[in-house]
């Protein structure tokens, strides 16, 4: 079992990671923003704590295993966000075709760009 000074902030990070996962799954933008900000703050606080305690190397295998599990979960959430981004972008292109990049060059105008001038 980890010391309480490590267990509590680590559990908070795990809880915030679950909140981010739930927000990504539901697609609620405000909930995702709040959960992401809370996760970031919890991670920063934990990082500062670990620096004060001498780093994760001295904490033992249980802490390293939980941190590795968190890293895997965060990577999964990153990939889920990328997938959601692609879905949103495709929906945007379907609804507003002008948001797509054109494959062809812009038309040159009448007769290939030749302009007649009057005398």
Secondary structure, DSSP 8 states (H G I E B T S, - for coil): ---HHHHHHHHHHHHHHHHHHHHHHHT-HHHHHHHHHHHHHHHHHHHHHHHHHT-GGGT-HHHHHHHHHHHHHHHHHHHHHHHHHHHHHHHHHHH-GGGS--SS-----GGGG------
